[in-house]
Structures are given as structure tokens and as C-alpha cells.
Amino acid sequence: MPAPSQTVLILGGGIGGVATANRLRRRLDRQHRVVLVNREEHFSFAASYLWVMTGSRRPGQVTTSLRRLEKGGIDVLIGSVERIDPASRTVRVSGRDVPADHLVVALGADWATERIPGLADHGHTFATLPGAERLAPELARITSGRITVLTAAPLYKCPAAPYEAALLIDAILRARGVRDRVEVLVRSAEPAPMPVAGANVSAAVAGLLAQRGIDYRPGVQVTAVEPGLVHFGEASEGNDLLVYMPPITAPRVIADSPLAEADGWIHADANTLATGFERVHAIGDNTHIVLGIGKPLPRAGVFAHGQAHAVADTIAHAITGHGQPGRFDGHGGCFVETGHGRAAYGSGDFYAHPAPSVTLRAPSRRWHWGKVVFEQNVMRRWL
Ligand SMILES: Cc1cc2nc3c(=O)[nH]c(=O)nc-3n(C[C@H](O)[C@H](O)[C@H](O)COP(=O)(O)OP(=O)(O)OC[C@H]3O[C@@H](n4cnc5c(N)ncnc54)[C@H](O)[C@@H]3O)c2cc1C
């Protein structure tokens, strides 16, 4: 006898949500519904925003409609998640209550730029698509002065991205022949580049910055920004162009729900991504998974993707009895674009004890093309 029809409701149509929906759709018969909810109709691939910043991608090349999932049998519901009741697995979406048999929460992280007075008004960010689009002409225009790349808090999305941004900015200034007249600085709130990946990776990334003449100072927390001036408590430093990675915060709808801990995030199980509620899983940036070293698993698409597959397998097994429940093992890798058509590649086991075991492979064309292939895969085959 076929299993009774079940509805899997996936909140969030970013990397984690789309990967979950695709995998579930492949594993479940059509009698079961896979429903994806997202605020905007469009998906955009954040890892390519840095290429929008450098001018090597147009926004339209890294954006596509989530509606394309419908042709594969995924129901796409465009609307805002306003309330989550995990006990009854009922979600209010734009005023309408939507019940589910299984719930996957993948709403990402929200920006908290307003925490730093003046940051949004006097800086540019590559972390959003409109931000990267506005930054591109500024970088194309600058011929002298100082560019500061800033991480505005120790916790942000994609630990590699600000360092990639600095290396890519250096590369485009060199290509334009103005690098000797433009200083490039990195000021980071965290104590070292990509500190969760360990001292060797931090030293390798710091070495890449040094080789390119990028002045790097870690452990400095921005407190306020004025036109052409960044304040770090009592100290301040001038700039001609400020480029920043914003702080993040848990989405309000999650922080207000019983799913959240006091810090606003969902502390899902590291391996199963189970929450404290039956048939409710949480994946990706809205989870806070504390590693053995006391720091959280970085917010990165590679982990959202791996967790999505684990959760999809678990749900498919629960519904059909086939296959095995999934398990996320903490492995992941990340391309670190260095410019001039090259990238480094950091990968390893972030759940290793007593500390993550991660190595960074030296920049080469191979890793750059690896990222291009991954981008094309997401844009053309996932959606
Ligand atoms: C510039 C940049 C470069 C990056 N590069 C890399 C990289 O090279 N490699 C890597 O692994 N990671 C990278 N990342 C990080 C990666 O993009 C994120 O970690 C990943 O997208 C997280 O996936 P997610 O599904 O958890 O959340 P998201 O992809 O952020 O998706 C969340 C979705 O939920 C929707 N949503 C939120 N709230 C609501 C609501 N109330 N109602 C309805 N919908 C809602 C959002 O609109 C969004 O579509 C980068 C990030 C940035 C900013």
C-alpha cells in the first residue's frame, strides 16, 4: 500500500532550501508534496557577487526565478514567513496558515548593518547583489587614495569573502595600472583570517595578503563610520572608499519562535539537524552549531548544501522507509578567489576533535575554474 500523502514545507529558497527541495523531489513519489516558501521570487548566487563587484558578471547572470523549480514538481510559494509554530508544524505565510507533515527551516541570516552607526551611509558592501552592483563603478573609477576592506563584526557570512574581496580588488587595480597609487587595507574584527579553519589556514591567507602588499590588521572592531573615516573605539583611520562585510543577526521570525535559543539562532543537532520539535529540522545560516573549539560552524553555502542533503535523506526515509537517514559530518570546502583567474581552495573536517582539520591549497587556475563550474551548476541545473 502506498504511504499516505505527506507535505514537506521548506522555509527559505536560498542554497539550503533549494538543495533540500531538489533532493527530496528526486527521492519522493509525486503523491507527496514538496513546497518551497521564499520572500522573493528570485534566487541569486551570493558566491558570485564578488564577480559582480569586479565587473566580470552582470547581476542577471547570477539571478534566476525560483519558479523554474515548478517544472520539476516543486510547489513554489512566494510570500513572507510571519510566524512559525513548530509544535503543530504550522507556518503563517503572508497571512495564511500553511500546515506541514515535515518542516525544514532554512531562512538564512539577516544583515545587522544598522548596529554600526554610519556604516551603510558611508560604505559599500559586496555582500548583497545591489551593493556589489553599486560598488563595481566605484572600483572602476578610483585612481588614487586608500581602499579599506572591513569586517564589521567577528560573525558574518562566508569567512573567506572579505579576504577574497581584498585580493580581487588588488588584482583589478593592478590590471588597470593604478595599484601603486591606491593603498589596499584590510581591517578585521576577528583575530585572524578564517580563524575557525585553524592557524595554518589563517597564516596562509595572511601570507597571500602580504604578498600582494595589502596591509592587514586583525582584532579591530569598528564602532562608527563617518564620511572618509572609520572609528575603532578611540582610534580612527581615513579612507577614500570603504568596502565592508556586514554583521549578521538571526531572522526576527526565528528569534520570536520557540525554535530559537536566547541568542535568536536555532541550535540544531550538529549531525542530524534535528530541532527539539518532532519532524522539524533546521539547516544553513539560521543554525548555530558550536564546534569543539567553542566557535560556531561558519555560515557558508557549502555547509547549508551538505546539511540539506542529510535532512532530505532523513525525511525521505521517514516517509518511504527506503534508504537511510542522513547525517552531516562537518566536511566542507570553499574556493578563495585571489584574482588573475586563480583561486585557493580550503577544505577539511570542521567537526574534527579537538579542532577542525582544514588545509588551504595554493592558488591555481584549477580552483578558479572549480568555482565557475559550481556556479554554472547551481544556476543551470539546480533551478
Ligand atoms: C558575498 C558572499 C560570498 C559568499 N561566498 C560563498 C562561497 O564562496 N562559498 C560558500 O560556501 N558560501 C558563500 N557565501 C555564504 C552563502 O551564501 C550562505 O552561507 C548561504 O547562502 C546560506 O544558505 P541558506 O540557505 O542557509 O540561506 P540563504 O541562502 O541566505 O537563503 C535564505 C532564504 O530565505 C529567505 N527568507 C528569509 N527570511 C524570510 C521570510 N521571513 N520569509 C520568506 N523568506 C525568507 C531569503 O530571502 C533567502 O532566499 C557567501 C556569502 C556572501 C554574502
The ligand as an SDF file (V2000), in Angstrom:
LIG
                    3D

 53 58  0  0  0  0  0  0  0  0999 V2000
   29.4500   37.8370   -0.8150 C   0  0  0  0  0  0  0  0  0  0  0  0
   29.2270   36.4420   -0.3540 C   0  0  0  0  0  0  0  0  0  0  0  0
   30.0100   35.4270   -0.8760 C   0  0  0  0  0  0  0  0  0  0  0  0
   29.8200   34.1250   -0.4370 C   0  0  0  0  0  0  0  0  0  0  0  0
   30.6100   33.1310   -0.9610 N   0  0  0  0  0  0  0  0  0  0  0  0
   30.4510   31.8540   -0.5300 C   0  0  0  0  0  0  0  0  0  0  0  0
   31.2750   30.8220   -1.0560 C   0  0  0  0  0  0  0  0  0  0  0  0
   32.1390   31.0320   -1.9200 O   0  0  0  0  0  0  0  0  0  0  0  0
   31.1100   29.5640   -0.5650 N   0  0  0  0  0  0  0  0  0  0  0  0
   30.1810   29.2860    0.4150 C   0  0  0  0  0  0  0  0  0  0  0  0
   30.0810   28.1260    0.8250 O   0  0  0  0  0  0  0  0  0  0  0  0
   29.3750   30.2500    0.9200 N   0  0  0  0  0  0  0  0  0  0  0  0
   29.4800   31.5210    0.4690 C   0  0  0  0  0  0  0  0  0  0  0  0
   28.6910   32.5180    0.9930 N   0  0  0  0  0  0  0  0  0  0  0  0
   27.7270   32.2090    2.0590 C   0  0  0  0  0  0  0  0  0  0  0  0
   26.4450   31.6060    1.5000 C   0  0  0  0  0  0  0  0  0  0  0  0
   25.8640   32.4480    0.5350 O   0  0  0  0  0  0  0  0  0  0  0  0
   25.4440   31.3650    2.6260 C   0  0  0  0  0  0  0  0  0  0  0  0
   26.0820   30.7240    3.6910 O   0  0  0  0  0  0  0  0  0  0  0  0
   24.2970   30.5020    2.1180 C   0  0  0  0  0  0  0  0  0  0  0  0
   23.5700   31.2180    1.1470 O   0  0  0  0  0  0  0  0  0  0  0  0
   23.4040   30.0660    3.2590 C   0  0  0  0  0  0  0  0  0  0  0  0
   22.3300   29.3410    2.7360 O   0  0  0  0  0  0  0  0  0  0  0  0
   20.9210   29.3470    3.4930 P   0  0  0  0  0  0  0  0  0  0  0  0
   20.0120   28.5120    2.6490 O   0  0  0  0  0  0  0  0  0  0  0  0
   21.1030   29.0000    4.9190 O   0  0  0  0  0  0  0  0  0  0  0  0
   20.4620   30.8690    3.4810 O   0  0  0  0  0  0  0  0  0  0  0  0
   20.2130   31.8260    2.2530 P   0  0  0  0  0  0  0  0  0  0  0  0
   20.9090   31.3300    1.0350 O   0  0  0  0  0  0  0  0  0  0  0  0
   20.5220   33.1930    2.7290 O   0  0  0  0  0  0  0  0  0  0  0  0
   18.6480   31.7000    1.9680 O   0  0  0  0  0  0  0  0  0  0  0  0
   17.6760   32.1480    2.8740 C   0  0  0  0  0  0  0  0  0  0  0  0
   16.4140   32.4710    2.0750 C   0  0  0  0  0  0  0  0  0  0  0  0
   15.3310   32.7150    2.9630 O   0  0  0  0  0  0  0  0  0  0  0  0
   14.5940   33.8230    2.5140 C   0  0  0  0  0  0  0  0  0  0  0  0
   13.9100   34.4150    3.6740 N   0  0  0  0  0  0  0  0  0  0  0  0
   14.4790   34.9770    4.7630 C   0  0  0  0  0  0  0  0  0  0  0  0
   13.5180   35.3850    5.6230 N   0  0  0  0  0  0  0  0  0  0  0  0
   12.3270   35.0790    5.0530 C   0  0  0  0  0  0  0  0  0  0  0  0
   10.9790   35.2280    5.4530 C   0  0  0  0  0  0  0  0  0  0  0  0
   10.6410   35.7820    6.6260 N   0  0  0  0  0  0  0  0  0  0  0  0
   10.0180   34.7800    4.6200 N   0  0  0  0  0  0  0  0  0  0  0  0
   10.3220   34.1990    3.4340 C   0  0  0  0  0  0  0  0  0  0  0  0
   11.5880   34.0340    3.0030 N   0  0  0  0  0  0  0  0  0  0  0  0
   12.5800   34.4710    3.8000 C   0  0  0  0  0  0  0  0  0  0  0  0
   15.6420   34.7350    1.9190 C   0  0  0  0  0  0  0  0  0  0  0  0
   15.0490   35.6550    1.0300 O   0  0  0  0  0  0  0  0  0  0  0  0
   16.5520   33.7310    1.2310 C   0  0  0  0  0  0  0  0  0  0  0  0
   16.1450   33.4730   -0.0970 O   0  0  0  0  0  0  0  0  0  0  0  0
   28.8290   33.8390    0.5400 C   0  0  0  0  0  0  0  0  0  0  0  0
   28.0410   34.8620    1.0710 C   0  0  0  0  0  0  0  0  0  0  0  0
   28.2250   36.1640    0.6220 C   0  0  0  0  0  0  0  0  0  0  0  0
   27.3560   37.2470    1.1930 C   0  0  0  0  0  0  0  0  0  0  0  0
  1  2  1  0
  2  3  1  0
  2 52  2  0
  3  4  2  0
  4  5  1  0
  4 50  1  0
  5  6  2  0
  6  7  1  0
  6 13  1  0
  7  8  2  0
  7  9  1  0
  9 10  1  0
 10 11  2  0
 10 12  1  0
 12 13  2  0
 13 14  1  0
 14 15  1  0
 14 50  1  0
 15 16  1  0
 16 17  1  0
 16 18  1  0
 18 19  1  0
 18 20  1  0
 20 21  1  0
 20 22  1  0
 22 23  1  0
 23 24  1  0
 24 25  2  0
 24 26  1  0
 24 27  1  0
 27 28  1  0
 28 29  2  0
 28 30  1  0
 28 31  1  0
 31 32  1  0
 32 33  1  0
 33 34  1  0
 33 48  1  0
 34 35  1  0
 35 36  1  0
 35 46  1  0
 36 37  1  0
 36 45  1  0
 37 38  2  0
 38 39  1  0
 39 40  1  0
 39 45  2  0
 40 41  1  0
 40 42  2  0
 42 43  1  0
 43 44  2  0
 44 45  1  0
 46 47  1  0
 46 48  1  0
 48 49  1  0
 50 51  2  0
 51 52  1  0
 52 53  1  0
M  END
$$$$
